[in-house]
Amino acid sequence: MEDYPECYELVFQAPAVEDDVVIVRRTERAGAGGYPVYEDESGIVRAEISDRGEVRMLASGGHQMLRTPMLARPLTP
């Protein structure tokens, strides 16, 4: 999984003036599609991100209402 970016910014549309941005880091896990799973520092926001930047949000607990981000931007260290 070394060919994948270490971090992404996930941009979610927010009802407020500014969008919500969450930074996620690559974990050692892979999702059902075989792509790396990324998560934020809290472990609550989890996503499988493909090599084409497609995002599939993953539940980290019960009763979550998952939203798909508008954009996933790779971050360079």
mmCIF file of the N, C-alpha and C atoms, coordinates in Angstrom:
data_MODEL
# 
_entry.id   MODEL 
# 
loop_
_atom_site.group_PDB 
_atom_site.id 
_atom_site.type_symbol 
_atom_site.label_atom_id 
_atom_site.label_alt_id 
_atom_site.label_comp_id 
_atom_site.label_asym_id 
_atom_site.label_entity_id 
_atom_site.label_seq_id 
_atom_site.pdbx_PDB_ins_code 
_atom_site.Cartn_x 
_atom_site.Cartn_y 
_atom_site.Cartn_z 
_atom_site.occupancy 
_atom_site.B_iso_or_equiv 
_atom_site.pdbx_formal_charge 
_atom_site.auth_seq_id 
_atom_site.auth_comp_id 
_atom_site.auth_asym_id 
_atom_site.auth_atom_id 
_atom_site.pdbx_PDB_model_num 
ATOM 1   N N  . MET A 1 1  ? 0.818   -1.202 0.000  1.00 0.00 ? 1  MET A N  1 
ATOM 2   C CA . MET A 1 1  ? 0.000   0.000  0.000  1.00 0.00 ? 1  MET A CA 1 
ATOM 3   C C  . MET A 1 1  ? 0.858   1.261  0.000  1.00 0.00 ? 1  MET A C  1 
ATOM 4   N N  . GLU A 1 2  ? 2.112   1.096  -0.245 1.00 0.00 ? 2  GLU A N  1 
ATOM 5   C CA . GLU A 1 2  ? 3.024   2.239  -0.228 1.00 0.00 ? 2  GLU A CA 1 
ATOM 6   C C  . GLU A 1 2  ? 2.776   3.219  -1.366 1.00 0.00 ? 2  GLU A C  1 
ATOM 7   N N  . ASP A 1 3  ? 2.065   2.803  -2.423 1.00 0.00 ? 3  ASP A N  1 
ATOM 8   C CA . ASP A 1 3  ? 1.820   3.674  -3.566 1.00 0.00 ? 3  ASP A CA 1 
ATOM 9   C C  . ASP A 1 3  ? 0.685   4.658  -3.328 1.00 0.00 ? 3  ASP A C  1 
ATOM 10  N N  . TYR A 1 4  ? 0.035   4.561  -2.190 1.00 0.00 ? 4  TYR A N  1 
ATOM 11  C CA . TYR A 1 4  ? -1.096  5.424  -1.874 1.00 0.00 ? 4  TYR A CA 1 
ATOM 12  C C  . TYR A 1 4  ? -0.639  6.586  -0.996 1.00 0.00 ? 4  TYR A C  1 
ATOM 13  N N  . PRO A 1 5  ? -1.297  7.752  -1.130 1.00 0.00 ? 5  PRO A N  1 
ATOM 14  C CA . PRO A 1 5  ? -0.926  8.886  -0.283 1.00 0.00 ? 5  PRO A CA 1 
ATOM 15  C C  . PRO A 1 5  ? -1.056  8.549  1.201  1.00 0.00 ? 5  PRO A C  1 
ATOM 16  N N  . GLU A 1 6  ? -0.230  9.159  2.009  1.00 0.00 ? 6  GLU A N  1 
ATOM 17  C CA . GLU A 1 6  ? -0.257  8.957  3.458  1.00 0.00 ? 6  GLU A CA 1 
ATOM 18  C C  . GLU A 1 6  ? -1.486  9.618  4.088  1.00 0.00 ? 6  GLU A C  1 
ATOM 19  N N  . CYS A 1 7  ? -1.889  10.778 3.547  1.00 0.00 ? 7  CYS A N  1 
ATOM 20  C CA . CYS A 1 7  ? -3.002  11.545 4.123  1.00 0.00 ? 7  CYS A CA 1 
ATOM 21  C C  . CYS A 1 7  ? -3.903  12.106 3.030  1.00 0.00 ? 7  CYS A C  1 
ATOM 22  N N  . TYR A 1 8  ? -5.152  12.304 3.403  1.00 0.00 ? 8  TYR A N  1 
ATOM 23  C CA . TYR A 1 8  ? -6.132  12.978 2.549  1.00 0.00 ? 8  TYR A CA 1 
ATOM 24  C C  . TYR A 1 8  ? -6.880  14.002 3.381  1.00 0.00 ? 8  TYR A C  1 
ATOM 25  N N  . GLU A 1 9  ? -7.354  15.035 2.720  1.00 0.00 ? 9  GLU A N  1 
ATOM 26  C CA . GLU A 1 9  ? -8.345  15.943 3.284  1.00 0.00 ? 9  GLU A CA 1 
ATOM 27  C C  . GLU A 1 9  ? -9.682  15.525 2.699  1.00 0.00 ? 9  GLU A C  1 
ATOM 28  N N  . LEU A 1 10 ? -10.635 15.207 3.554  1.00 0.00 ? 10 LEU A N  1 
ATOM 29  C CA . LEU A 1 10 ? -11.989 14.926 3.103  1.00 0.00 ? 10 LEU A CA 1 
ATOM 30  C C  . LEU A 1 10 ? -12.805 16.181 3.322  1.00 0.00 ? 10 LEU A C  1 
ATOM 31  N N  . VAL A 1 11 ? -13.421 16.684 2.260  1.00 0.00 ? 11 VAL A N  1 
ATOM 32  C CA . VAL A 1 11 ? -14.185 17.931 2.327  1.00 0.00 ? 11 VAL A CA 1 
ATOM 33  C C  . VAL A 1 11 ? -15.670 17.591 2.239  1.00 0.00 ? 11 VAL A C  1 
ATOM 34  N N  . PHE A 1 12 ? -16.405 17.919 3.312  1.00 0.00 ? 12 PHE A N  1 
ATOM 35  C CA . PHE A 1 12 ? -17.838 17.670 3.393  1.00 0.00 ? 12 PHE A CA 1 
ATOM 36  C C  . PHE A 1 12 ? -18.571 18.996 3.282  1.00 0.00 ? 12 PHE A C  1 
ATOM 37  N N  . GLN A 1 13 ? -19.646 19.008 2.526  1.00 0.00 ? 13 GLN A N  1 
ATOM 38  C CA . GLN A 1 13 ? -20.460 20.226 2.419  1.00 0.00 ? 13 GLN A CA 1 
ATOM 39  C C  . GLN A 1 13 ? -21.178 20.433 3.735  1.00 0.00 ? 13 GLN A C  1 
ATOM 40  N N  . ALA A 1 14 ? -21.058 21.624 4.265  1.00 0.00 ? 14 ALA A N  1 
ATOM 41  C CA . ALA A 1 14 ? -21.685 21.961 5.545  1.00 0.00 ? 14 ALA A CA 1 
ATOM 42  C C  . ALA A 1 14 ? -22.758 23.011 5.320  1.00 0.00 ? 14 ALA A C  1 
ATOM 43  N N  . PRO A 1 15 ? -23.779 23.019 6.175  1.00 0.00 ? 15 PRO A N  1 
ATOM 44  C CA . PRO A 1 15 ? -24.826 24.021 6.030  1.00 0.00 ? 15 PRO A CA 1 
ATOM 45  C C  . PRO A 1 15 ? -24.346 25.428 6.381  1.00 0.00 ? 15 PRO A C  1 
ATOM 46  N N  . ALA A 1 16 ? -23.228 25.509 7.087  1.00 0.00 ? 16 ALA A N  1 
ATOM 47  C CA . ALA A 1 16 ? -22.677 26.819 7.458  1.00 0.00 ? 16 ALA A CA 1 
ATOM 48  C C  . ALA A 1 16 ? -21.957 27.423 6.247  1.00 0.00 ? 16 ALA A C  1 
ATOM 49  N N  . VAL A 1 17 ? -21.276 28.526 6.478  1.00 0.00 ? 17 VAL A N  1 
ATOM 50  C CA . VAL A 1 17 ? -20.577 29.233 5.409  1.00 0.00 ? 17 VAL A CA 1 
ATOM 51  C C  . VAL A 1 17 ? -19.390 28.415 4.892  1.00 0.00 ? 17 VAL A C  1 
ATOM 52  N N  . GLU A 1 18 ? -18.642 27.801 5.794  1.00 0.00 ? 18 GLU A N  1 
ATOM 53  C CA . GLU A 1 18 ? -17.458 27.036 5.393  1.00 0.00 ? 18 GLU A CA 1 
ATOM 54  C C  . GLU A 1 18 ? -17.747 25.541 5.396  1.00 0.00 ? 18 GLU A C  1 
ATOM 55  N N  . ASP A 1 19 ? -17.089 24.824 4.494  1.00 0.00 ? 19 ASP A N  1 
ATOM 56  C CA . ASP A 1 19 ? -17.223 23.373 4.457  1.00 0.00 ? 19 ASP A CA 1 
ATOM 57  C C  . ASP A 1 19 ? -16.438 22.756 5.603  1.00 0.00 ? 19 ASP A C  1 
ATOM 58  N N  . ASP A 1 20 ? -16.830 21.527 5.987  1.00 0.00 ? 20 ASP A N  1 
ATOM 59  C CA . ASP A 1 20 ? -16.103 20.777 7.010  1.00 0.00 ? 20 ASP A CA 1 
ATOM 60  C C  . ASP A 1 20 ? -14.965 20.026 6.333  1.00 0.00 ? 20 ASP A C  1 
ATOM 61  N N  . VAL A 1 21 ? -13.779 20.112 6.901  1.00 0.00 ? 21 VAL A N  1 
ATOM 62  C CA . VAL A 1 21 ? -12.613 19.408 6.371  1.00 0.00 ? 21 VAL A CA 1 
ATOM 63  C C  . VAL A 1 21 ? -12.061 18.506 7.462  1.00 0.00 ? 21 VAL A C  1 
ATOM 64  N N  . VAL A 1 22 ? -11.879 17.233 7.114  1.00 0.00 ? 22 VAL A N  1 
ATOM 65  C CA . VAL A 1 22 ? -11.345 16.250 8.047  1.00 0.00 ? 22 VAL A CA 1 
ATOM 66  C C  . VAL A 1 22 ? -10.094 15.642 7.418  1.00 0.00 ? 22 VAL A C  1 
ATOM 67  N N  . ILE A 1 23 ? -9.003  15.616 8.172  1.00 0.00 ? 23 ILE A N  1 
ATOM 68  C CA . ILE A 1 23 ? -7.766  14.999 7.689  1.00 0.00 ? 23 ILE A CA 1 
ATOM 69  C C  . ILE A 1 23 ? -7.732  13.564 8.170  1.00 0.00 ? 23 ILE A C  1 
ATOM 70  N N  . VAL A 1 24 ? -7.519  12.651 7.210  1.00 0.00 ? 24 VAL A N  1 
ATOM 71  C CA . VAL A 1 24 ? -7.436  11.226 7.530  1.00 0.00 ? 24 VAL A CA 1 
ATOM 72  C C  . VAL A 1 24 ? -6.069  10.699 7.106  1.00 0.00 ? 24 VAL A C  1 
ATOM 73  N N  . ARG A 1 25 ? -5.569  9.709  7.851  1.00 0.00 ? 25 ARG A N  1 
ATOM 74  C CA . ARG A 1 25 ? -4.274  9.093  7.579  1.00 0.00 ? 25 ARG A CA 1 
ATOM 75  C C  . ARG A 1 25 ? -4.465  7.623  7.230  1.00 0.00 ? 25 ARG A C  1 
ATOM 76  N N  . ARG A 1 26 ? -3.585  7.143  6.374  1.00 0.00 ? 26 ARG A N  1 
ATOM 77  C CA . ARG A 1 26 ? -3.646  5.743  5.949  1.00 0.00 ? 26 ARG A CA 1 
ATOM 78  C C  . ARG A 1 26 ? -3.350  4.818  7.119  1.00 0.00 ? 26 ARG A C  1 
ATOM 79  N N  . THR A 1 27 ? -4.110  3.741  7.216  1.00 0.00 ? 27 THR A N  1 
ATOM 80  C CA . THR A 1 27 ? -3.876  2.719  8.232  1.00 0.00 ? 27 THR A CA 1 
ATOM 81  C C  . THR A 1 27 ? -3.270  1.498  7.537  1.00 0.00 ? 27 THR A C  1 
ATOM 82  N N  . GLU A 1 28 ? -3.003  0.473  8.288  1.00 0.00 ? 28 GLU A N  1 
ATOM 83  C CA . GLU A 1 28 ? -2.479  -0.773 7.727  1.00 0.00 ? 28 GLU A CA 1 
ATOM 84  C C  . GLU A 1 28 ? -3.598  -1.665 7.180  1.00 0.00 ? 28 GLU A C  1 
ATOM 85  N N  . ARG A 1 29 ? -4.843  -1.263 7.400  1.00 0.00 ? 29 ARG A N  1 
ATOM 86  C CA . ARG A 1 29 ? -5.984  -2.076 6.972  1.00 0.00 ? 29 ARG A CA 1 
ATOM 87  C C  . ARG A 1 29 ? -6.373  -1.771 5.533  1.00 0.00 ? 29 ARG A C  1 
ATOM 88  N N  . ALA A 1 30 ? -7.026  -2.752 4.913  1.00 0.00 ? 30 ALA A N  1 
ATOM 89  C CA . ALA A 1 30 ? -7.609  -2.579 3.583  1.00 0.00 ? 30 ALA A CA 1 
ATOM 90  C C  . ALA A 1 30 ? -9.104  -2.814 3.702  1.00 0.00 ? 30 ALA A C  1 
ATOM 91  N N  . GLY A 1 31 ? -9.874  -2.126 2.861  1.00 0.00 ? 31 GLY A N  1 
ATOM 92  C CA . GLY A 1 31 ? -11.321 -2.284 2.870  1.00 0.00 ? 31 GLY A CA 1 
ATOM 93  C C  . GLY A 1 31 ? -11.759 -3.425 1.981  1.00 0.00 ? 31 GLY A C  1 
ATOM 94  N N  . ALA A 1 32 ? -13.065 -3.573 1.821  1.00 0.00 ? 32 ALA A N  1 
ATOM 95  C CA . ALA A 1 32 ? -13.639 -4.656 1.023  1.00 0.00 ? 32 ALA A CA 1 
ATOM 96  C C  . ALA A 1 32 ? -13.199 -4.593 -0.440 1.00 0.00 ? 32 ALA A C  1 
ATOM 97  N N  . GLY A 1 33 ? -12.909 -3.396 -0.935 1.00 0.00 ? 33 GLY A N  1 
ATOM 98  C CA . GLY A 1 33 ? -12.460 -3.234 -2.319 1.00 0.00 ? 33 GLY A CA 1 
ATOM 99  C C  . GLY A 1 33 ? -10.968 -3.456 -2.501 1.00 0.00 ? 33 GLY A C  1 
ATOM 100 N N  . GLY A 1 34 ? -10.263 -3.710 -1.386 1.00 0.00 ? 34 GLY A N  1 
ATOM 101 C CA . GLY A 1 34 ? -8.824  -3.941 -1.456 1.00 0.00 ? 34 GLY A CA 1 
ATOM 102 C C  . GLY A 1 34 ? -7.981  -2.677 -1.364 1.00 0.00 ? 34 GLY A C  1 
ATOM 103 N N  . TYR A 1 35 ? -8.627  -1.530 -1.195 1.00 0.00 ? 35 TYR A N  1 
ATOM 104 C CA . TYR A 1 35 ? -7.914  -0.259 -1.095 1.00 0.00 ? 35 TYR A CA 1 
ATOM 105 C C  . TYR A 1 35 ? -7.665  0.089  0.365  1.00 0.00 ? 35 TYR A C  1 
ATOM 106 N N  . PRO A 1 36 ? -6.705  0.978  0.622  1.00 0.00 ? 36 PRO A N  1 
ATOM 107 C CA . PRO A 1 36 ? -6.386  1.330  2.013  1.00 0.00 ? 36 PRO A CA 1 
ATOM 108 C C  . PRO A 1 36 ? -7.549  1.998  2.736  1.00 0.00 ? 36 PRO A C  1 
ATOM 109 N N  . VAL A 1 37 ? -7.603  1.746  4.031  1.00 0.00 ? 37 VAL A N  1 
ATOM 110 C CA . VAL A 1 37 ? -8.558  2.422  4.904  1.00 0.00 ? 37 VAL A CA 1 
ATOM 111 C C  . VAL A 1 37 ? -7.820  3.570  5.573  1.00 0.00 ? 37 VAL A C  1 
ATOM 112 N N  . TYR A 1 38 ? -8.454  4.735  5.551  1.00 0.00 ? 38 TYR A N  1 
ATOM 113 C CA . TYR A 1 38 ? -7.923  5.944  6.179  1.00 0.00 ? 38 TYR A CA 1 
ATOM 114 C C  . TYR A 1 38 ? -8.833  6.291  7.343  1.00 0.00 ? 38 TYR A C  1 
ATOM 115 N N  . GLU A 1 39 ? -8.263  6.920  8.393  1.00 0.00 ? 39 GLU A N  1 
ATOM 116 C CA . GLU A 1 39 ? -9.096  7.369  9.507  1.00 0.00 ? 39 GLU A CA 1 
ATOM 117 C C  . GLU A 1 39 ? -8.518  8.631  10.121 1.00 0.00 ? 39 GLU A C  1 
ATOM 118 N N  . ASP A 1 40 ? -9.402  9.391  10.788 1.00 0.00 ? 40 ASP A N  1 
ATOM 119 C CA . ASP A 1 40 ? -8.948  10.603 11.470 1.00 0.00 ? 40 ASP A CA 1 
ATOM 120 C C  . ASP A 1 40 ? -8.325  10.220 12.810 1.00 0.00 ? 40 ASP A C  1 
ATOM 121 N N  . GLU A 1 41 ? -7.813  11.207 13.536 1.00 0.00 ? 41 GLU A N  1 
ATOM 122 C CA . GLU A 1 41 ? -7.122  10.955 14.807 1.00 0.00 ? 41 GLU A CA 1 
ATOM 123 C C  . GLU A 1 41 ? -8.018  10.286 15.839 1.00 0.00 ? 41 GLU A C  1 
ATOM 124 N N  . SER A 1 42 ? -9.312  10.578 15.797 1.00 0.00 ? 42 SER A N  1 
ATOM 125 C CA . SER A 1 42 ? -10.225 9.999  16.780 1.00 0.00 ? 42 SER A CA 1 
ATOM 126 C C  . SER A 1 42 ? -10.625 8.565  16.432 1.00 0.00 ? 42 SER A C  1 
ATOM 127 N N  . GLY A 1 43 ? -10.430 8.173  15.180 1.00 0.00 ? 43 GLY A N  1 
ATOM 128 C CA . GLY A 1 43 ? -10.853 6.851  14.735 1.00 0.00 ? 43 GLY A CA 1 
ATOM 129 C C  . GLY A 1 43 ? -12.322 6.785  14.373 1.00 0.00 ? 43 GLY A C  1 
ATOM 130 N N  . ILE A 1 44 ? -13.019 7.900  14.472 1.00 0.00 ? 44 ILE A N  1 
ATOM 131 C CA . ILE A 1 44 ? -14.450 7.925  14.183 1.00 0.00 ? 44 ILE A CA 1 
ATOM 132 C C  . ILE A 1 44 ? -14.716 8.029  12.685 1.00 0.00 ? 44 ILE A C  1 
ATOM 133 N N  . VAL A 1 45 ? -13.979 8.902  11.998 1.00 0.00 ? 45 VAL A N  1 
ATOM 134 C CA . VAL A 1 45 ? -14.156 9.065  10.558 1.00 0.00 ? 45 VAL A CA 1 
ATOM 135 C C  . VAL A 1 45 ? -13.231 8.079  9.856  1.00 0.00 ? 45 VAL A C  1 
ATOM 136 N N  . ARG A 1 46 ? -13.840 7.139  9.131  1.00 0.00 ? 46 ARG A N  1 
ATOM 137 C CA . ARG A 1 46 ? -13.074 6.118  8.401  1.00 0.00 ? 46 ARG A CA 1 
ATOM 138 C C  . ARG A 1 46 ? -13.555 6.060  6.966  1.00 0.00 ? 46 ARG A C  1 
ATOM 139 N N  . ALA A 1 47 ? -12.610 5.864  6.053  1.00 0.00 ? 47 ALA A N  1 
ATOM 140 C CA . ALA A 1 47 ? -12.961 5.788  4.636  1.00 0.00 ? 47 ALA A CA 1 
ATOM 141 C C  . ALA A 1 47 ? -11.981 4.899  3.898  1.00 0.00 ? 47 ALA A C  1 
ATOM 142 N N  . GLU A 1 48 ? -12.508 4.157  2.942  1.00 0.00 ? 48 GLU A N  1 
ATOM 143 C CA . GLU A 1 48 ? -11.672 3.416  2.007  1.00 0.00 ? 48 GLU A CA 1 
ATOM 144 C C  . GLU A 1 48 ? -11.542 4.308  0.782  1.00 0.00 ? 48 GLU A C  1 
ATOM 145 N N  . ILE A 1 49 ? -10.304 4.586  0.354  1.00 0.00 ? 49 ILE A N  1 
ATOM 146 C CA . ILE A 1 49 ? -10.075 5.497  -0.772 1.00 0.00 ? 49 ILE A CA 1 
ATOM 147 C C  . ILE A 1 49 ? -9.309  4.744  -1.855 1.00 0.00 ? 49 ILE A C  1 
ATOM 148 N N  . SER A 1 50 ? -9.897  4.722  -3.062 1.00 0.00 ? 50 SER A N  1 
ATOM 149 C CA . SER A 1 50 ? -9.307  3.978  -4.174 1.00 0.00 ? 50 SER A CA 1 
ATOM 150 C C  . SER A 1 50 ? -8.148  4.748  -4.796 1.00 0.00 ? 50 SER A C  1 
ATOM 151 N N  . ASP A 1 51 ? -7.465  4.094  -5.727 1.00 0.00 ? 51 ASP A N  1 
ATOM 152 C CA . ASP A 1 51 ? -6.361  4.736  -6.433 1.00 0.00 ? 51 ASP A CA 1 
ATOM 153 C C  . ASP A 1 51 ? -6.844  5.835  -7.370 1.00 0.00 ? 51 ASP A C  1 
ATOM 154 N N  . ARG A 1 52 ? -8.151  5.928  -7.599 1.00 0.00 ? 52 ARG A N  1 
ATOM 155 C CA . ARG A 1 52 ? -8.730  6.998  -8.416 1.00 0.00 ? 52 ARG A CA 1 
ATOM 156 C C  . ARG A 1 52 ? -9.381  8.080  -7.570 1.00 0.00 ? 52 ARG A C  1 
ATOM 157 N N  . GLY A 1 53 ? -9.206  7.999  -6.253 1.00 0.00 ? 53 GLY A N  1 
ATOM 158 C CA . GLY A 1 53 ? -9.764  9.004  -5.360 1.00 0.00 ? 53 GLY A CA 1 
ATOM 159 C C  . GLY A 1 53 ? -11.218 8.796  -5.016 1.00 0.00 ? 53 GLY A C  1 
ATOM 160 N N  . GLU A 1 54 ? -11.768 7.624  -5.334 1.00 0.00 ? 54 GLU A N  1 
ATOM 161 C CA . GLU A 1 54 ? -13.155 7.325  -4.976 1.00 0.00 ? 54 GLU A CA 1 
ATOM 162 C C  . GLU A 1 54 ? -13.210 6.988  -3.488 1.00 0.00 ? 54 GLU A C  1 
ATOM 163 N N  . VAL A 1 55 ? -14.193 7.527  -2.811 1.00 0.00 ? 55 VAL A N  1 
ATOM 164 C CA . VAL A 1 55 ? -14.285 7.392  -1.356 1.00 0.00 ? 55 VAL A CA 1 
ATOM 165 C C  . VAL A 1 55 ? -15.515 6.578  -0.987 1.00 0.00 ? 55 VAL A C  1 
ATOM 166 N N  . ARG A 1 56 ? -15.304 5.591  -0.121 1.00 0.00 ? 56 ARG A N  1 
ATOM 167 C CA . ARG A 1 56 ? -16.417 4.852  0.475  1.00 0.00 ? 56 ARG A CA 1 
ATOM 168 C C  . ARG A 1 56 ? -16.272 4.998  1.977  1.00 0.00 ? 56 ARG A C  1 
ATOM 169 N N  . MET A 1 57 ? -17.234 5.668  2.595  1.00 0.00 ? 57 MET A N  1 
ATOM 170 C CA . MET A 1 57 ? -17.201 5.885  4.033  1.00 0.00 ? 57 MET A CA 1 
ATOM 171 C C  . MET A 1 57 ? -17.522 4.579  4.748  1.00 0.00 ? 57 MET A C  1 
ATOM 172 N N  . LEU A 1 58 ? -16.845 4.345  5.880  1.00 0.00 ? 58 LEU A N  1 
ATOM 173 C CA . LEU A 1 58 ? -17.003 3.125  6.657  1.00 0.00 ? 58 LEU A CA 1 
ATOM 174 C C  . LEU A 1 58 ? -17.481 3.477  8.064  1.00 0.00 ? 58 LEU A C  1 
ATOM 175 N N  . ALA A 1 59 ? -18.448 2.747  8.539  1.00 0.00 ? 59 ALA A N  1 
ATOM 176 C CA . ALA A 1 59 ? -18.966 2.984  9.897  1.00 0.00 ? 59 ALA A CA 1 
ATOM 177 C C  . ALA A 1 59 ? -17.926 2.537  10.923 1.00 0.00 ? 59 ALA A C  1 
ATOM 178 N N  . SER A 1 60 ? -17.749 3.333  11.953 1.00 0.00 ? 60 SER A N  1 
ATOM 179 C CA . SER A 1 60 ? -16.831 2.975  13.041 1.00 0.00 ? 60 SER A CA 1 
ATOM 180 C C  . SER A 1 60 ? -17.600 2.621  14.307 1.00 0.00 ? 60 SER A C  1 
ATOM 181 N N  . GLY A 1 61 ? -18.909 2.751  14.250 1.00 0.00 ? 61 GLY A N  1 
ATOM 182 C CA . GLY A 1 61 ? -19.758 2.438  15.398 1.00 0.00 ? 61 GLY A CA 1 
ATOM 183 C C  . GLY A 1 61 ? -21.211 2.409  14.966 1.00 0.00 ? 61 GLY A C  1 
ATOM 184 N N  . GLY A 1 62 ? -22.072 2.048  15.887 1.00 0.00 ? 62 GLY A N  1 
ATOM 185 C CA . GLY A 1 62 ? -23.490 1.965  15.577 1.00 0.00 ? 62 GLY A CA 1 
ATOM 186 C C  . GLY A 1 62 ? -24.152 3.319  15.453 1.00 0.00 ? 62 GLY A C  1 
ATOM 187 N N  . HIS A 1 63 ? -25.224 3.380  14.721 1.00 0.00 ? 63 HIS A N  1 
ATOM 188 C CA . HIS A 1 63 ? -26.089 4.554  14.578 1.00 0.00 ? 63 HIS A CA 1 
ATOM 189 C C  . HIS A 1 63 ? -25.416 5.736  13.893 1.00 0.00 ? 63 HIS A C  1 
ATOM 190 N N  . GLN A 1 64 ? -24.376 5.492  13.120 1.00 0.00 ? 64 GLN A N  1 
ATOM 191 C CA . GLN A 1 64 ? -23.759 6.596  12.371 1.00 0.00 ? 64 GLN A CA 1 
ATOM 192 C C  . GLN A 1 64 ? -24.557 6.865  11.105 1.00 0.00 ? 64 GLN A C  1 
ATOM 193 N N  . MET A 1 65 ? -24.630 8.133  10.745 1.00 0.00 ? 65 MET A N  1 
ATOM 194 C CA . MET A 1 65 ? -25.221 8.531  9.475  1.00 0.00 ? 65 MET A CA 1 
ATOM 195 C C  . MET A 1 65 ? -24.064 9.002  8.604  1.00 0.00 ? 65 MET A C  1 
ATOM 196 N N  . LEU A 1 66 ? -23.616 8.129  7.714  1.00 0.00 ? 66 LEU A N  1 
ATOM 197 C CA . LEU A 1 66 ? -22.433 8.418  6.916  1.00 0.00 ? 66 LEU A CA 1 
ATOM 198 C C  . LEU A 1 66 ? -22.768 9.347  5.762  1.00 0.00 ? 66 LEU A C  1 
ATOM 199 N N  . ARG A 1 67 ? -21.935 10.364 5.598  1.00 0.00 ? 67 ARG A N  1 
ATOM 200 C CA . ARG A 1 67 ? -22.058 11.287 4.465  1.00 0.00 ? 67 ARG A CA 1 
ATOM 201 C C  . ARG A 1 67 ? -20.839 11.098 3.578  1.00 0.00 ? 67 ARG A C  1 
ATOM 202 N N  . THR A 1 68 ? -21.040 11.165 2.285  1.00 0.00 ? 68 THR A N  1 
ATOM 203 C CA . THR A 1 68 ? -19.926 11.067 1.351  1.00 0.00 ? 68 THR A CA 1 
ATOM 204 C C  . THR A 1 68 ? -19.342 12.463 1.141  1.00 0.00 ? 68 THR A C  1 
ATOM 205 N N  . PRO A 1 69 ? -18.017 12.592 1.226  1.00 0.00 ? 69 PRO A N  1 
ATOM 206 C CA . PRO A 1 69 ? -17.419 13.912 1.026  1.00 0.00 ? 69 PRO A CA 1 
ATOM 207 C C  . PRO A 1 69 ? -17.563 14.378 -0.417 1.00 0.00 ? 69 PRO A C  1 
ATOM 208 N N  . MET A 1 70 ? -17.568 15.696 -0.607 1.00 0.00 ? 70 MET A N  1 
ATOM 209 C CA . MET A 1 70 ? -17.616 16.279 -1.940 1.00 0.00 ? 70 MET A CA 1 
ATOM 210 C C  . MET A 1 70 ? -16.288 16.066 -2.656 1.00 0.00 ? 70 MET A C  1 
ATOM 211 N N  . LEU A 1 71 ? -15.213 15.985 -1.883 1.00 0.00 ? 71 LEU A N  1 
ATOM 212 C CA . LEU A 1 71 ? -13.880 15.969 -2.451 1.00 0.00 ? 71 LEU A CA 1 
ATOM 213 C C  . LEU A 1 71 ? -12.913 15.271 -1.510 1.00 0.00 ? 71 LEU A C  1 
ATOM 214 N N  . ALA A 1 72 ? -11.971 14.529 -2.073 1.00 0.00 ? 72 ALA A N  1 
ATOM 215 C CA . ALA A 1 72 ? -10.874 13.931 -1.317 1.00 0.00 ? 72 ALA A CA 1 
ATOM 216 C C  . ALA A 1 72 ? -9.589  14.426 -1.955 1.00 0.00 ? 72 ALA A C  1 
ATOM 217 N N  . ARG A 1 73 ? -8.844  15.242 -1.198 1.00 0.00 ? 73 ARG A N  1 
ATOM 218 C CA . ARG A 1 73 ? -7.584  15.812 -1.709 1.00 0.00 ? 73 ARG A CA 1 
ATOM 219 C C  . ARG A 1 73 ? -6.398  15.125 -1.051 1.00 0.00 ? 73 ARG A C  1 
ATOM 220 N N  . PRO A 1 74 ? -5.500  14.526 -1.863 1.00 0.00 ? 74 PRO A N  1 
ATOM 221 C CA . PRO A 1 74 ? -4.301  13.949 -1.255 1.00 0.00 ? 74 PRO A CA 1 
ATOM 222 C C  . PRO A 1 74 ? -3.410  15.052 -0.698 1.00 0.00 ? 74 PRO A C  1 
ATOM 223 N N  . LEU A 1 75 ? -2.806  14.801 0.436  1.00 0.00 ? 75 LEU A N  1 
ATOM 224 C CA . LEU A 1 75 ? -1.879  15.757 1.061  1.00 0.00 ? 75 LEU A CA 1 
ATOM 225 C C  . LEU A 1 75 ? -0.458  15.219 0.912  1.00 0.00 ? 75 LEU A C  1 
ATOM 226 N N  . THR A 1 76 ? 0.462   16.076 0.608  1.00 0.00 ? 76 THR A N  1 
ATOM 227 C CA . THR A 1 76 ? 1.857   15.665 0.542  1.00 0.00 ? 76 THR A CA 1 
ATOM 228 C C  . THR A 1 76 ? 2.543   16.051 1.833  1.00 0.00 ? 76 THR A C  1 
ATOM 229 N N  . PRO A 1 77 ? 3.394   15.152 2.361  1.00 0.00 ? 77 PRO A N  1 
ATOM 230 C CA . PRO A 1 77 ? 4.057   15.443 3.649  1.00 0.00 ? 77 PRO A CA 1 
ATOM 231 C C  . PRO A 1 77 ? 5.023   16.584 3.573  1.00 0.00 ? 77 PRO A C  1 
# 
